[in-house]
Amino acid sequence: MIKLIKNTFFNEKETKEKLCRFIMNSEKLSMGDKCREFEEKFSEYQGREYSVLYNSGSSANLAVIQSSLNLGLLNEGDKVGFSALTWATNVMPLVQLGLRPVPIDVSFKNLNVNSWNLLGLKEDLNALFITNLLGFCGDLDKIKEICDEKRITLIEDNCESLESRLKGKKLGNFGLASTFSFFVGHHLSTIEGGMACTDDEELYNMLIMVRAHGWGRNLNSGFREKLREEHGIDDFYENYAFYTLGYNLRPTEITGFLGCEQIKYLEEMCDKRNKNFLDFYESTKNNDRLHKLDLDHMDFVSNFSFPLVFKDEKESHLSREKFRKIAETRPIVGGNMVCQPFFKKCPKELGKRYSLPNSEEIHSNGFYFPNNPELTFDEKKKIIDLLNGKMYS
């Protein structure tokens, strides 16, 4: 059986040995220097000014939305568009924090929101929390232009698309902020972990406070002193002044250490995923049973699982059973969020219907199979043989 996740880490044995030594020699394992070091390395790699490390990508999503509310970039009741085909914790913070989530349909060509999907909305948005799904994107450059023109705050959930690029620009660098996941199944594993990135200093400082209780002790000294003076906080209470709404979303030094180790291999891992993707992509181009992907607009696709969306539901189920004999399969991410039980329970959404035909069909007729950097030649051959017709024989 070809697993979606083969190992916890790239170069697993060496990484685990280093991790054991790090733990044995560390005096402190709560958030500290290693976390800051990983943030700096990730900012340099991604090409963004600031990065804030969290205990998960989901926490990074929550922190970005809470920070936007704390700063008045969003207000309770604002309409926030989101990709209908996404993961639950992309949408849940919108519901939990009193915003009005507006699902937007995606294209079969790239499984993502495109400019025409956005322009086709009948509702005016205050923000767009777009998902760059499975290493893919739509015409994100045009979406950014529309958001700039209409003063829509653009935020990217880039948890599945680390290193993917559009027109020379890395995904995750188009919006005011972006989030990343380092869950074991994603591009870079810290077991659990996530990051939020931005070029905006005010948002960066708020992301730091939201991560740890709303206090100011992890801020740089200048901004910290400014808050003290503004709120009249004395030395005794300085470390226990809670300036804004926050949570405990902190990572550990283990997360930071693993991030510093695994980022060394990130380009190599993404190159391997890209080569696998291109082989799978080529094998599906002439398959009339499938909705064809069209990703030629992208410079580089860093894809961690390859999706198949069939035009016929029965065909999808039969093909999935064939695949499951050799490889692990799953629904395409979380499917159409409007179909999920939690969304149906949202009081503000009850009785309101959305037209999401593509997302609904992908939900019903789609699945994905493994694309990890440790696929062997034989494993890839088995998958490609299936894609080339053996799943219909």
C-alpha positions in Angstrom: 0.0 0.0 0.0 1.4 3.4 -1.1 0.9 5.7 1.9 0.0 9.4 1.7 2.6 9.9 4.5 5.6 7.6 4.3 7.7 9.1 7.1 7.4 11.7 9.7 10.4 13.6 8.3 12.5 13.8 5.2 15.8 12.1 6.0 14.0 10.6 9.0 16.7 8.6 10.8 19.1 11.5 10.9 16.4 14.0 11.9 15.2 11.8 14.8 18.7 11.3 16.0 19.3 15.0 16.0 16.0 15.6 17.7 16.9 13.2 20.5 20.2 14.9 21.1 18.5 18.3 21.1 15.9 17.3 23.7 18.5 15.7 26.0 20.7 18.8 25.8 18.0 21.4 26.1 17.4 23.2 29.4 14.2 24.7 28.0 11.6 23.3 25.6 8.9 25.9 25.8 8.8 28.6 23.0 12.2 30.3 22.7 15.3 30.9 20.6 14.8 27.9 18.2 11.3 29.2 17.4 12.7 32.6 16.6 15.4 31.1 14.5 12.9 29.1 12.4 10.8 32.3 12.0 13.8 34.1 10.6 14.8 31.3 8.3 11.2 30.9 7.0 10.8 34.7 6.3 14.0 34.6 4.3 12.9 31.5 2.4 9.4 32.7 1.7 10.5 36.3 0.9 8.2 38.0 3.5 9.2 40.5 6.1 7.7 38.8 9.1 6.8 35.3 10.2 5.1 34.1 13.4 5.3 30.4 14.4 2.2 28.7 15.8 1.3 25.2 17.1 -0.6 24.5 13.9 -1.7 25.9 10.6 -5.3 26.0 11.9 -4.1 28.2 14.8 -2.3 30.4 12.3 -5.7 30.8 10.5 -7.4 31.7 13.8 -4.7 34.2 14.7 -4.8 36.0 11.4 -8.6 36.5 11.7 -8.5 37.5 15.4 -5.6 39.9 14.7 -7.6 41.5 11.8 -10.5 42.1 14.1 -8.3 43.4 16.9 -6.8 46.0 14.5 -10.2 47.0 13.0 -9.3 45.6 9.6 -12.4 43.5 10.0 -15.5 44.1 12.1 -18.2 41.9 13.5 -20.7 41.1 10.8 -18.4 41.8 7.9 -18.7 39.5 4.9 -15.7 37.3 4.3 -15.5 35.2 1.1 -13.8 31.9 1.3 -13.0 29.0 -1.1 -15.9 26.6 -0.9 -13.4 23.7 -1.4 -11.1 24.0 1.5 -10.4 22.7 5.1 -12.8 23.3 8.0 -10.5 25.5 10.1 -10.2 27.9 7.2 -14.0 28.7 7.7 -14.5 28.0 11.4 -12.7 31.1 12.7 -15.0 33.3 10.5 -18.1 31.7 12.2 -16.6 31.7 15.7 -15.6 35.3 15.6 -18.9 36.7 14.4 -18.1 37.3 10.7 -20.4 36.3 7.8 -18.8 33.6 5.7 -19.6 33.7 2.0 -18.6 30.5 0.1 -17.3 31.0 -3.4 -17.3 28.3 -6.1 -14.1 27.0 -7.7 -13.0 26.0 -11.2 -12.5 22.4 -12.3 -9.3 23.5 -14.1 -7.4 24.4 -10.9 -9.8 23.5 -8.0 -9.4 27.1 -6.8 -11.3 30.4 -6.8 -10.7 32.5 -9.9 -11.3 36.1 -10.8 -14.6 35.2 -12.6 -15.8 33.4 -9.5 -15.1 36.5 -7.5 -16.7 38.9 -10.0 -19.8 36.7 -10.2 -20.7 37.2 -6.6 -23.8 39.1 -5.8 -22.5 40.2 -2.4 -20.0 42.8 -1.6 -17.1 41.4 0.5 -15.0 43.1 3.2 -12.3 40.4 2.9 -11.4 37.3 1.0 -9.7 34.4 2.8 -8.7 32.4 -0.3 -7.3 28.9 -0.2 -4.4 27.9 -2.5 -5.5 24.2 -2.7 -3.1 21.3 -3.3 -0.3 23.4 -4.6 -2.5 25.1 -7.2 -4.0 28.5 -7.7 -6.3 30.3 -10.0 -5.5 33.7 -11.5 -4.3 35.0 -8.1 -2.6 38.1 -9.7 -6.0 39.2 -11.1 -7.8 38.4 -7.9 -5.3 40.7 -6.0 -6.0 43.5 -8.5 -9.8 43.1 -7.9 -9.3 43.1 -4.2 -7.1 46.2 -4.3 -9.6 48.0 -6.5 -12.6 47.1 -4.3 -10.7 47.5 -1.0 -11.2 43.8 -0.1 -8.6 42.6 2.4 -6.9 39.6 0.8 -5.6 36.8 3.1 -4.1 33.5 1.7 -4.5 30.1 3.3 -1.3 28.7 1.8 -1.1 25.6 4.0 -1.0 23.2 1.0 1.1 25.3 -1.5 4.5 26.0 0.0 6.9 26.8 -2.8 4.3 26.9 -5.6 4.8 30.0 -7.9 2.7 32.1 -10.2 4.4 34.6 -12.6 7.6 34.5 -10.7 5.9 35.1 -7.3 5.5 32.5 -4.5 2.0 31.7 -3.4 1.5 33.1 0.0 3.0 36.5 -1.1 -0.1 38.0 -2.7 -2.2 38.9 0.3 -1.9 41.1 3.4 -1.1 37.9 5.3 -0.7 34.2 4.6 -0.8 31.0 6.6 1.2 27.8 6.3 1.0 24.3 7.8 3.8 22.1 8.9 1.6 19.1 9.7 3.3 15.8 9.1 1.5 15.3 5.8 2.4 18.6 4.3 5.5 20.0 2.5 7.7 20.5 5.6 7.0 18.5 8.8 7.4 19.7 12.3 4.8 17.0 13.3 2.3 19.8 14.1 3.0 23.5 13.5 2.1 26.5 11.4 3.2 29.9 10.4 1.6 33.3 9.6 3.5 35.7 7.3 3.0 39.4 6.5 5.0 42.5 5.5 2.9 44.7 7.7 4.6 45.5 11.0 1.4 46.4 12.9 -0.2 43.1 12.0 3.0 41.3 12.9 3.0 42.7 16.4 -0.7 41.8 16.8 -0.1 38.2 15.6 2.6 37.9 18.3 0.2 39.1 21.0 -2.7 36.9 19.8 -0.4 33.9 19.9 0.2 34.2 23.6 -2.7 35.4 25.8 -2.8 38.9 24.3 0.2 40.0 26.4 3.2 42.0 25.2 6.2 40.3 26.6 7.2 38.7 23.3 7.2 42.0 21.4 10.4 44.0 20.6 11.4 46.4 23.4 10.3 49.6 21.5 6.7 48.5 20.8 6.5 46.9 24.3 7.5 50.1 26.0 5.0 52.1 23.9 2.2 49.8 25.1 3.3 50.2 28.7 3.2 53.9 28.5 -0.1 54.0 26.7 -1.8 51.8 29.3 0.1 53.0 32.4 1.6 49.5 33.2 4.3 49.5 36.0 7.3 47.1 36.2 5.6 44.7 38.5 2.7 43.9 36.2 4.6 44.4 32.9 4.9 40.7 32.1 1.2 40.1 33.0 -0.5 42.9 31.1 -3.0 41.5 28.6 -3.5 44.2 25.9 -5.8 42.5 23.4 -7.9 39.4 22.8 -5.7 36.4 22.4 -5.2 32.7 22.9 -2.5 30.2 23.8 -1.3 29.1 20.3 2.4 28.8 21.1 4.7 26.2 19.6 7.5 24.5 21.5 11.2 24.6 20.9 10.8 21.1 19.4 8.7 22.7 16.7 11.3 25.3 16.1 14.2 22.8 16.1 12.4 20.6 13.6 11.6 23.5 11.3 15.2 24.6 11.3 16.3 21.1 10.4 13.7 20.3 7.7 13.9 23.7 5.9 17.3 22.6 4.8 15.6 20.0 2.6 12.6 22.0 1.5 13.8 22.8 -2.1 14.8 19.2 -2.6 11.4 17.9 -1.3 9.4 20.4 -3.4 11.4 19.6 -6.6 10.6 15.9 -6.1 6.9 16.6 -5.6 6.9 18.8 -8.7 8.5 16.1 -10.8 5.9 13.5 -9.6 3.2 16.0 -10.2 4.3 16.7 -13.8 4.3 12.9 -14.5 0.8 12.4 -13.1 -0.5 15.6 -14.8 0.7 14.3 -18.2 -0.9 10.9 -17.6 -4.3 12.5 -17.0 -4.4 15.1 -19.8 -6.1 12.8 -22.4 -8.5 11.1 -20.0 -12.0 12.1 -21.1 -13.5 10.6 -18.0 -11.9 13.2 -15.9 -12.4 17.0 -15.5 -9.0 18.1 -16.9 -6.7 20.2 -14.8 -5.2 23.2 -16.6 -2.2 24.5 -14.6 0.0 25.7 -17.4 -0.4 29.3 -16.1 1.7 28.4 -13.1 5.5 28.5 -13.0 6.0 25.8 -10.5 3.5 23.4 -8.7 4.5 22.0 -5.4 1.8 19.4 -4.9 1.5 16.9 -2.0 -1.4 14.8 -3.2 -2.8 14.5 -6.7 -6.5 15.0 -7.3 -8.8 13.2 -9.7 -12.3 14.5 -10.4 -14.6 12.3 -12.5 -17.5 13.5 -14.6 -19.6 10.5 -13.4 -20.1 9.6 -9.8 -20.4 5.9 -10.4 -17.1 6.0 -12.4 -15.5 7.8 -9.5 -16.4 5.2 -7.0 -15.3 2.3 -9.2 -11.9 4.0 -9.9 -11.4 4.8 -6.2 -11.8 1.2 -5.4 -9.2 0.3 -8.0 -6.8 2.8 -6.5 -7.4 1.7 -3.0 -5.9 -1.7 -3.8 -2.5 0.0 -4.3 -2.6 3.4 -2.7 -4.2 5.3 0.1 -7.0 7.6 -1.1 -8.9 10.5 0.6 -11.6 13.0 -0.3 -10.2 16.2 -1.9 -9.2 18.1 1.2 -12.4 18.8 3.3 -14.7 18.8 0.2 -17.4 21.4 -0.2 -17.7 23.2 3.2 -21.4 24.0 2.7 -22.0 20.2 2.8 -20.3 19.8 6.1 -22.5 19.4 9.2 -20.9 22.3 11.1 -21.7 24.8 8.4 -25.3 23.7 8.2 -25.6 24.5 11.9 -24.4 28.1 11.5 -27.5 30.3 12.5 -26.6 33.1 10.1 -26.4 30.7 7.2 -29.6 28.7 7.8 -32.1 29.0 5.0 -29.6 30.6 2.7 -28.6 28.7 -0.4 -25.5 29.1 -2.5 -24.9 28.0 -6.0 -21.7 25.9 -5.9 -22.1 23.3 -8.6 -18.4 22.7 -9.2 -17.5 22.4 -5.5 -20.5 20.0 -5.1 -19.3 17.8 -8.0 -15.7 17.7 -6.8 -17.1 16.8 -3.3 -19.1 13.9 -4.8 -16.8 12.7 -7.6 -13.3 13.4 -6.5 -10.5 11.9 -4.5 -6.7 12.2 -4.2 -3.8 9.9 -4.0 -0.2 10.2 -2.7 2.5 12.5 -4.0 5.3 12.5 -1.5 9.0 13.1 -2.1 9.9 9.5 -1.2 7.8 7.7 -3.8 9.9 5.0 -5.5 10.1 4.3 -9.2 8.0 1.2 -8.8 5.3 3.0 -6.8 5.1 5.8 -9.4 4.9 3.3 -12.2 1.9 1.5 -10.5 0.1 4.8 -10.1 0.8 5.9 -13.7 -0.3 2.5 -15.1 -3.6 3.0 -13.3 -3.9 6.6 -14.7 -3.1 5.3 -18.2 -6.1 2.9 -18.3 -5.6 0.0 -15.9 -8.2 1.3 -13.5 -10.8 0.9 -16.3 -9.8 -2.7 -17.3 
